């Protein structure tokens, strides 16, 4: 059976290639609105950053989306982005955590 090709995208902050599912898309539409696009299907031009706390903070420091979309973006958006990425990272850590049955309380 033919191996399915994994779509790759480049992170704006680190310029590294990542699988698309490991990145967060930021969409900029014709009306000049910028938004976080968790589905990856919003209308408009898209730019990606890796889902890493370090990358979101660096994005604010370097103001990478100002350059990518050639417009001035408010600091509130970058703060929202940092909070959203921190939340996603925490969820991934919880998903990968394993728990022992010995640690579970006994309700007998």
C-alpha positions in Angstrom: 0.0 0.0 0.0 1.2 3.5 -0.8 2.5 5.6 2.1 0.5 8.7 2.7 2.5 11.9 2.3 2.7 14.2 5.5 2.0 17.8 4.6 4.9 20.0 5.9 4.9 23.7 6.7 7.5 26.2 7.8 7.3 28.0 11.2 7.7 31.8 10.8 9.7 32.0 14.0 12.3 29.3 13.7 12.2 28.7 9.9 12.1 25.0 10.5 9.8 22.5 8.6 7.2 20.7 10.8 4.3 18.4 10.1 1.2 20.6 9.6 -0.6 19.1 12.6 2.3 20.3 14.9 1.7 23.9 13.8 -0.8 26.6 14.6 -2.2 28.6 11.7 -2.8 32.4 12.0 -5.2 33.7 9.4 -5.3 37.3 7.9 -8.4 38.0 5.8 -9.3 40.7 3.3 -11.0 42.8 5.9 -7.7 43.2 7.8 -8.7 40.9 10.7 -6.2 38.6 12.2 -7.3 35.4 14.0 -6.0 32.2 15.5 -7.2 29.4 13.2 -7.2 26.0 15.1 -9.0 24.2 12.2 -6.6 25.5 9.5 -9.5 26.2 7.2 -10.3 29.9 7.7 -10.4 32.2 4.7 -7.5 34.4 4.1 -3.7 34.2 4.0 -2.2 31.9 6.6 1.1 31.8 8.5 2.3 29.1 10.9 4.1 28.9 14.2 5.1 25.7 16.1 3.0 24.9 19.1 5.8 25.6 21.6 5.8 28.2 24.4 9.2 29.4 23.3 8.0 30.1 19.7 4.9 32.1 20.8 7.0 34.4 23.1 9.6 34.8 20.3 6.8 35.7 17.8 5.8 38.6 20.1 9.4 39.7 20.6 10.2 39.6 16.9 6.7 40.7 15.8 6.8 38.1 13.0 3.1 38.5 12.0 3.6 42.3 11.4 6.2 41.4 8.8 4.4 38.4 7.3 1.1 40.3 6.8 2.7 43.7 6.3 0.5 45.4 8.8 0.6 46.6 12.4 -0.8 44.0 14.8 -1.9 44.9 18.4 0.0 43.5 21.4 -3.2 42.1 22.7 -3.3 39.6 19.8 0.2 38.4 20.6 -0.8 38.0 24.3 -3.8 36.0 23.3 -1.6 33.9 21.1 0.8 33.2 24.0 -2.1 32.2 26.3 -3.6 29.9 23.6 -0.3 28.2 22.8 0.4 27.6 26.6 -3.0 26.0 26.8 -2.3 23.7 23.9 1.0 22.7 25.3 -0.5 21.9 28.7 -3.2 19.8 27.0 -0.6 17.8 25.0 1.3 17.1 28.2 -1.8 15.8 29.9 -2.7 13.6 26.9 0.7 12.0 26.9 0.8 11.5 30.7 0.2 7.9 31.9 -1.2 7.0 35.3 -0.7 3.9 37.3 -3.6 1.9 38.6 -1.8 1.8 42.0 -2.2 5.6 42.4 -5.9 5.5 41.8 -8.1 5.7 44.9 -9.9 2.5 46.0 -13.7 3.1 46.2 -14.7 -0.3 47.6 
